[in-house]
Amino acid sequence: MLPTLTLGLAVLLSPPLPAQQQEQKKEPAPERQDEDIRIVPEIVVTATRTPEDVLDVPRSVTILDEVDLRELAPRTPAEALRFQPGIWVQKTGHLGGAPIIRGFMGNQVVYLFDGIRRNTASLFAGPNSFLQNIDALDVDRIEVIRGPGSVLYGSDAIGGVINVISNEELDFTPALDWGGRALGRFGSADYETSGRIEGRISTSRFNAFIGGTRRNLQDLRAGRGGGLQTPGSWSEHDWDGQFGWNLGQQQRLDFYVQSFYRPEGTRYDRPNWIQTNERDMYTARFRGKDYDFAKSVDVKAWYHSQKNFIDEKYWDSDSVDRTVGAEAVLESQFRDGLSLTYGFTAYQDSVSKWNPQAGTATPSVDWLDVGAFGLAKWDARDDVRVDIGLRVERFTLNSTAPPTSQLDSEVQDALSNGALTQEDLNLDQTNVALTGGVGVSWYVDDETTLYSHLGRAFRAPNKNDMLNFGAFTFGFNVPSANVDPETSWSYEVGMKKQTHDSAFAIAAYYTLVQDGIISEPGSFNGSSFIDVNGNGVEDAGEQVYVKTNSPDDIYVYGVELQGTHYLPRQWTRPVFDDTEVSLYGNFTWLTGRDKGTDEPIDRAFPMNALLGIRFEDSRYAVKRRWWAAVEAWMVDRFSRIPSDRLGDPAFLLDPQDSGSGFLAPGPSVPGYTIFTARGGVRINDAADFTLAIQNVTDKLYRVKDSRINAPGVNVVAALEVRF
């Protein structure tokens, strides 16, 4: 709490800004302004649940807007976050891509799609496919809170919050209007062919939108000497739609539907796996402004179904997570300089999982979450803003075990000999969490903001922590009913500075996790392994893992920098004429340790930096006709690997062969530098073409925590046509 209080006292006791600087502080603009540049777009919603200038928010935020995504042409939403400060993206397989934020991933990060929570009671600590089960060609922007987000988004938001926002936000038009978009993408490293087509229609009272996507990706070719990594292919069929009504008086009602279907996906590190993923979501949303009791009202209700099936040689896994939820978010202005964003959330997950091959099942779970939150934003002085947030949440987990005859044989044996009781499988548990946060922004002058934030986050134990029985990426989970919630405190200080030609940000943070829920090798029913293939000996992937609370604190701390600078015209004009030339880059370093096990944290990642140079005819997106950039991503060698992760295929020379030895001595993950050249041209007002050459030198490398080598030289071309 010391950094936030120190900054708060310093700014409150310091002299106020001169009057001319007070007038220039924090006026949010709806679009980019020609008089300056931004590291990120101005408006962010996820950080406070209301639109705000990102420079005013006392948080570290990453934003990729429509222009960024068009230029990056990412293969998946997760890969759009590569090379961003404080974020690491691992790939379990070619269809994988799980972000790690400040050393946290999986069920310690909240995933949102159009503001709706994707996390369910079955989410586990390792990599998940949440950002892969979203149509990558139907994304308008991605907003990331780097740091705790439990005040606004509840359980799991220890490392951060990721909100993927689709492009179906339609306007109403005075007269009948219609149009659409067609998008095609090709990638050479996996012979990707992706296409999407959209259509829209609108009037002053009604609008409608529908779009569809087809994708096909083959096995991935690694860098020089790595060859083709088989299996790794997958295909995808998606469609989505929206229907909206203008109710008048600044009120609107919208209905959304999104459907994702991956009929067959394969994993390089698990050649026997074939998985199918289906996701359907239906949403109704009401928005209104300027009421007597609130400045704005935003109400959502949704139904979300997530189905996953794995067909493996020795076992199958079939699971369904169904969520029904609703939330209301309001903003009220009490007086000049004091506003309150507040709301209520309620959702229920119904989770089932079974093994069709064996005819067995795990306990089904109903998880009810009800919460209320408030975030007050107070201009304590003309040059000081204070944010204070509070949330109370109640979780209820009820589990119902199937008939004993349908339980796995090892579970039946454990019940028979007393190693497990029926009460361990039929749970009725309730947890209540109270959390809060405080942030301070100090506008030192009209170009510089200092900020500090103290935030508390929590994670309630879910089905995967307490009741899961089954294989995962490098072991076998068994039930662990006696697990307590985990909580964290995060401290952060930073600076954001912006001038006419430069933008710069730096942040330093420290996160302390208490009662951290960890997975560690153990035993079940007297054995250290589950004999999946029935050969009587322990093979790779059969080690028993149990969930428990760490006996001591877990800490993570690090530093993040990013910046952009346009070179003076008098320097560049003799060589580049009127071309704008800018330098940009970022740097990330973090470390952490579990004091209870005296081991490094599981998901730390290497020190890395990105450096780039960019050429363009205009620095302003609305005027830009062409651009080109060359960048280098430099990643340090990494050797801080916990001992219980050494059997993970990510650290093996050949992820398909447990006897292949380590990827590098230590064991370690070698460092590397890769180069990318990319550019784009606006063919006309209705068409944009982008071309990138990734990994120009065809470097053979592997991203830390990935179980497949990264792509070799990869030519990516994308064409977008609007009509």
N, C-alpha and C positions, 0 to 999 in steps of 0.2 A: 504493500500500500504506500510505501515511502515515496517512490517516484511520482505518483499522481499527486499526493498531498504536497510534496515539495514544490512541484511546478505550480499547483493551484495557489499556494500561499505566495509564491514569488510573483505571479502575474497579478494577483489581487492587490498586493502591496506596491507594485511598480507603478510609475506614473502612467496616466492614460496616453493614448496616441494623440498626436496633433490632430486638430479638427479635420484638415484636409485628408488625412489618412483614415480617420474614422469613417468618412463618407465613402471611401473606396473599399472598405472591407466587405467581404462575403455577400455579393449579390448574385445569386444563382442565375445562370443563363440557360435557356432551353437548347442552345446549340453552340457549336464551336464558334469562337469569336476571331475575327481577323487580326485583332491587335496583339494576340499572344498565342502561345502553343500550350499543349498539355501533355504530360506524361500519359495520362489516361483521360478519357472523356469526362466532361464536367459533372454529369448527372449520375448519381448512384442511388439505388432504391434499397438494395438488400441490407446495407449497413445500418439503416435506421427505420426501414419500412416506409419511408416517405422520400420523394425526390429531393435530392440535395446536391449542392456542389461538393465534389469529393474532397476539395481542399479544406472544407470546413469540418469534415467528419474526423473526430479524434481516434481514428483507426487506420490500420494498414489495409488497403483495398486494392485488388487487381480487377481491372475491367477490360474486356475485349468487346469492342462494339462491332457493328455491321461492317464497317470499313476494314477493321483489323481482321475479321474472320474471312472476308473476301480475299484479302491479300495473303493470308496464311494458307488458305484452302486446306484446312486440317482434315485428315482422314477420319478422325473421330473427335467428339467434344473434348475428351481427355487430352488428346495430342495437341489441341489448341492451347493448352496450358503449359506445354513444354517451353523451356527457356524463360519462364517467368520467375521473378525473385521469390524465394521462400516456398516454391512449389516444385515437387519432383514427381515424375510420372513413370511408374514401373509398368512392365508388360509381362504378365504371367505367360501369355501366349500371344499370337498375332491378333486375336480378337479381344485381347485384354487391354487394360489401360486404366490403372487406378492412381489417382493423385495422392501424394503425401504432402501435407501442409505442416511445415515446421516440426517434422518428426512424427506426425500423427496421421493415421489413415483408417480406412474401414469404418467400424462403428464408433470411432472418435472424431468423425467428420460428418456434418449434416449435408445431405444432398437434396436439392430442391429442383423441381421442374415447373417453370412458370409460378414459382413461389409455393408450390405444394410439396410437402415432405415425401421423399422417397424412402427414407429409413423405415424399416419395419422391425418387429420383435425377433426376426430370424437373422438379422444382420450380424456378421461376425467381424473379428478384428483384422483379418487379412484382406487381400485385394478383392474387390467386387466389380461387377460389370455394370454398375448403375450408369456410368457415363458412356457405356457402349450400347446400352439398350435405349438410346435416344437417337432419333434421326439426325445425323450430323449435318445434313443438307437443309434442315429446318430449324436452324438456330440463328437468332438475331443478335444476341449478346450473351456474354457470360460474366457474372459478377462473383467475386470471391472475397469473403472476409478472412484475412489471415490473422487468426487468433480466436479467442473464445466468443461464442455466439449464443450461449444458453439463455440469456435474458430475453432475446427475441425469438429463438427457435428451439428452445427446450433441450431435452436430453441429447447427448452425443456430441454436442458442438464444442468439444475441447480444443481440437486443432483448428477448426474453422468451419465455414459455411460456403457451399458452392451452389449458385443458382443459375441454371441454364434456362434462358428465356427464348421461347420460340418466336417466329416472325408473324404470328397471326393477329397482331394488334392493328385493327382496321379503323379507318376514319369513316364518318358519315359525310356524304357529299351533297351539295345543294341540288344537283341534278343527277340523273342516272349516269353512272360511271362504271367502267369495267376494265379489266386488265389481267395480267398474269406474269409469270416468270418461268423460264426454263433454265436448268443448270446441269452441266455435264462435267465430269471429272475423270481423269485417267492418271494412274500411277504405274510406273514401269517396274518397280521392285517386286510387286505382287500382282501385276497385270490387273489392277483395279479398274473396273468400269462402273461408274455410278451416274445415275441420272434422276432428275426430279423435275416435275412439272406442276404448276400451280395456276389457279384461276380465282378471280375475285369479282364481286359485283357489289355496288353500293348505291343507296339513295339517301335522302335526308332522314329517313326513318328506319332503314333496314340495311344490313350488309351481310355478305356471306363469302366464305372462303373454303376451298378444298384443294388439297395437294397430295401427291403420291411420289414415292421414291422406290427405285429398284437398285440394288447394289450386288456386285459379285467380285470377290477377292480370292486370288489363288494363293498357293504357298509362297512364303516370303524368302527372297534371296538376300543372304547376308553379305557383308563386305568381302573384300578380296580374300579368297581361300576358304570362306565360310560355306559356300555352296547354297543349295536350295534346302530350306528347313521344312521337312515334311513330317507330319501333317500340320496344316495351319490355315486351310482355306475356309471360307464361310460366305454365305449369301444373306440377303436381307430384303424384306418387303414391308414397306410402311405406308400408312396413309393418315391424314388428319384433316379436320375441318373445324370451322367456326361459324356461328350464326349470331348476329347481334341486332338488338333493337334499341333505338333511341327513344327513351321514355319522356324526353323533354325535361326542361329545368335542370340541365346538367346531370341527368341520370341516364344510365345505360344498363342493359341486361345482356349478358353473353353466355353462350353455350359452346363448349369445346369438346372435341373428341380426338384422341390420339391412339393409334394402334401400331405396335411394333411387332415384327415377326422375323425371327431368325430360325429357319427350319432345320439347319444343320451347321454346327460349328465344331471345329477340331482344335486340339491343343498339341503343340509340339512336344511339351514335356510329359504329356499323358497320351501317347499314341492310341491307347485303347478307348479314349473318351470320344463320344459324339454327343453334343449337347444341343438342346432346342430351347429357345427363349421366346416367350410371348408376354406382351405387356399391353394392357388396354386401360385407358383412363378417360373418365367422363366428368366434366366439370361444369357447374353453373356459377356465374359470378355477377354480382350487382355492385355498381359503383355510383356514388352520388356526391355532390359538393354543396357547400354553403347552406347547411342546415342551422337552425337555431342552437342545437346542442353540439354540433361538430362541424369543423371546417370541411372534412371529407369522411366518407364511409366506404369501406371495401369489404364485401361479404362473399365468401366462397363456400361451396359444398361440393364434395367429390366422391367418386367411387373409383378405386384403383385395384386392378388385378395384375399380379406378377406371377407367371408360371415358369418353372425351370425344370427341365428333364435332362438327366445325364444317363447315357447308356454306356456302361463300362463292362469289360470282359467278365469280372467276378461279381459285380453288383450294379444295381441301378439306383438312381435317386430321382424321385418325383416330388416336387414341392409346389405349393400354391400359397401365396400371401395375398389376402384380400383386405383392403382398407376402406372404411367409410369414415369421412371426416368433414369437419366444418370449422370455419374460423371467421371472426369479424375483427377488422382493424379500423380504428377511428383516430382522427387527429383533431384536437381542439386547441384553439388559440385563446388563452385566458387574458392576456394583455400583450402589449408590444414587448417582445423579447422573452416571452415565456409561452411554450407550447408543450402539449402532452400527446404522445402517440401511445395508444393503449389498445388492448384487444383480448380476445378469448379464443382458445383453441380446444377442440375435442376431436379425438379420432379413436377408432377401434380397429386393431389388426386381428385377423383370424388366420392362423398359420397352421398348415398341415404338411407333413413330410412322410414319405413311405418308400419302401424298396420293392418295386413290383417283381423283380427277379426272385427275391427270397420270400415274398409275401409277408413282409414285416413292416412295422410302422413305429414312429416315435410319438411321444405324447403331442397332442394338438394343443394349441395355445390361443387364448383370447387375451389381448392386451389392450386395456383401456387407459387413455391418457387424457386428462383434463387439466388445462392450465389457464392462467391469466397473467398478463404482463403490462408494464407501463414504462415508457421512456420519456423523461422530462428533459427538454432542451431550454436552457436558461442563458440569456445574455447577461451575465453578471456585471459586466462593464462593456463599454463600446468595443473594446479590443479583447474581451475574454468571453468564451462560451463554455458552459459546463453541461455535460450530459450525465444524468443519473437514471439508472434503470433498475427494475426489480421484477422478479417473476416468482410465482408460486405454482407448483405442479404436483399432481397426484397420479401415480401409476398403479394400476392393479393388474396383476398377472394371474390368470387361472389356467391351469393345465389339466388335461384329462388323458390318462394313459389308455391305450387300446387294451382289449382283452389280453391276458398274459400270454396266451398262445400266439398272439400276433407280434409280440415283442421279439427282438433279436435273441437268438439262443444264448449269447453271452449275458444279456440283461436278465433273462430268465434264470440262468445259473446264479447270478449275483443276488437276485431276490431269494432264491432257494437257500443260499448259504449265509444270508444276512449281510453281505457286503453292500447291499442296496435295499431300501425299504420302499413300500408302496407310497409312503408319504413323500419320498424324494421325487416321485414321478407325478403325483397329484398335488400340485401346489396351489395355494391361495395366498398370494403375497401382495402387500401394498407398501409402496414407498412414497414419501412426500419430500419434495425438494424445494428449498428456498434459496434463490440465488440473486445476485445483483452485480452492478458494475458502475463505475464512474469514470468519466473522461473529461479532459480539459484541453481546449484549443486556445492558444494565445497568439493573436495576430500581431507579431512584432512590428511589422510594417506592411505596406500594401503588397509586398512580394514574398514575405516569409511567415510561415505558421509553425509554431512549436506545439506539440501535443503530447499528452500522456494519458494512459488508460490503465485502469485496474479492473480486471474482470474475473468473475468466478463462473465456473462451468461444472457440469455434472453429467454422469451417465448411469442410468438405472440398469441393473443386470437384466438381460432379456433371455429368450429361449435358448439362443446359441450359447450363452454363458452357463446356463444351469441344466439344460435338458438335452443337449445335442448328443446324438450317438451316431457316428459315421466318419468316413474318410474325409480328410481335407488335403491341402496341397502337399504337406510333408509328414503327415501323421494320422492319428485316429482319435477323434474327440470322444469322451465319455461323460456321463452326467456328473455335474458338480453343483448340487443344490445350495450349498451354504456359501454364497457369494454376496458380498456387500456392495452397495453403490460406490462408484469412484467419483472423486471431486478434484477440482484443480483451481489454482490461483495463477493468473497470468498478469505480469507487469510489463508495460511497454512504454517507451519514450521514442519520439521521432521528430523529424523536421521535414516540411515540404516547402520548397522554394520555387518561385516561378517568375521569370522575367520575359521580356519580349522575345528573346532568342533561346532561352534555356529553361529547363525544368529539371528539378532534382528532388529526390526523396531518400531519407535514411531512417531506419528503424532498428532499435535494439530491444530485445525482449527476454523475459525469463518466465518459464512455466513450471509450476510445482504441482505434481499429481499425487494425491493422497488416496490410499486404498486402491491403487491401480489394479484393475483386473487383468491378470496375466495368464498366459498359457504355458505350462511347463511339463516336461516329461514326468510321468508318474506310473501308477499301476491301477489295474481294474480287475477285481475278482482274483487277486493274487498273481496276476501276470502283467509284465511290462509291455506286452504287445497283443494286438488282436490279429488272429491268423486268418486274414482275409482270403488268401488263396488256398488254405487248407493243407499246406505242405509241412506243417509242424515246426517251422523255424521262423524267426523274425526277419522279414524282408523290408526293403525300403518302403516307407509309407505306412508301416504297421505299428510303429511306436505309439504307445498310449500317451495322450496329452490330457491333463486336467486343468480346469480353470480355478484360480484362487486369487486372493488379494495379496499384493506385494506386501511383505512385512515392514517395508520402510518406504520413504518417499521416492518418487521418480522425478527427475528434473531435466529440463531442456532449456538451453539458451542459445541465442544466435544474433547475427547482424545481417541486415538486408539493405542494399543500395540499388538505386536505379536512376538513370538520367538521360537527357537528350540535350544536344546543343547544336544550333545552327551556326555554321562558320560565317564570319563576316563576309559580305559581298566583295569588299575590296581585296580579300584574299583569294576568293574563288573565281572572280570574273575573268582574269587573264587566261585561265585554263578552261573554265566551264561556262563562260559567257553568263547567261541569266539563270542557269540551273541552280536550284537550291541544294546545298550540300550540308548534311548533318551527321554528327557522330552520336551513337547511342550505345547503351549497355546496361548491365546490371551485375550484381555480385551477391552471392549467398554463402554464408558459413553458419553451421550450427553444430552443437555437440550435446550429449546428454547421457545420463546414467540412471540405472535402477539401483538405488542404494541398498535395497533389500537383498538382491541377488548379487550385488557388486559386479554387474554386467553392463556393457553399453546398451543404450536403448535400442529396441528392435528396428525402428524405421528411420534412424538417422541417414543422411545421405551426404555424398562428397561435397567439399567446397567446389564451387563452380562459378564461372563468369561468362558473360556474353558480351562481345564487342562487335559493333557493326558500323558501316558507313552507308549512307543512303543518298541517292540522287533523285530529284524530282523537279518537274516544271513549276510546281506550286506546293507550298507547305499546307495549304488548305484543301481538305478532301473534296469540297464541292466544286473546286476549280481545277483539280488535278486531272491531267490527261495522260501522263505516264510517270512511272517511277521504277527505280532499280536499286537493289541493295546487295551487299556482300557482308556476311557475318561469320564469326568464329565462336564456337562454343567450346570452352576449355574446362575440363573436369579433372579433378585431382584423383590420385589413387586412394582407395578406401579399404581399411583393414579393421575397423572397429565393429567386428561381427560378434554377436552373442554366441556363446558356445552351443546353445541348443538350436541354433540356426545353421550349424555347419553341415548338416545333412540336407539342407535345402538345395534342390537342383539349381537354384539361381547362382550358387557358388561353385558348381561343378563345370569342368571343361566341356562335358557333353551332358546337357540336362536329361537326355534320354537314357544315360548309362550311369548308374550309381557307383560304378567302379572306375570311372574315368579320371578320378583325381580332381584336385581343386583347379579352378579357373586360373589362379596365379598363386605363387608361394605366399605364405603368411598365415592362413589363406587371406586373399585380398581380391579386390576388383580393380584391374588396371585402369589408370587414367588415360585420357585421350583428348584429342582436339579434332573437331570436325568443322568443315566449312560448308556454307550454303550460299548459293547465289539465287536471287529471286527478283522478279520484276513483273510489271503489268502495264497494260495500255487500255485506255477507254476508247474502244473502236468508234462509238458514237454515244449519244445520250442514253441509248437503250442497251448497250452491250459493253461488257468488260471481259478482258482476257488476262489470265495470270499464268506465269510459267516459273517453275522453281527447279533447281538442280540441288538436291539434298545430298549430303555426304559426298562432296565433289571428288575427293581423293579415294573413294571406295574403301574407307577405313573399316577394318573388322573390329568391332567393339561391342560391349554389352553394357546396358544401363543397369546400375546397381538395383538389386531385387528383382530383375527380370529373368525369366526362364527361357528366353529366346534371344538370339543375337539381334542387334539393331539392323535396319535395312542398309544394304550397300548403296552405291550411287543410285539415286531415285529421281527420275524425271517426272514431275507432277504438273499436269496442265488442267486448267479449269476455265470454262466459258460460261458466263451468265448473260442471258438475254431477257430483257423485260419488254412486255408489250401491253 
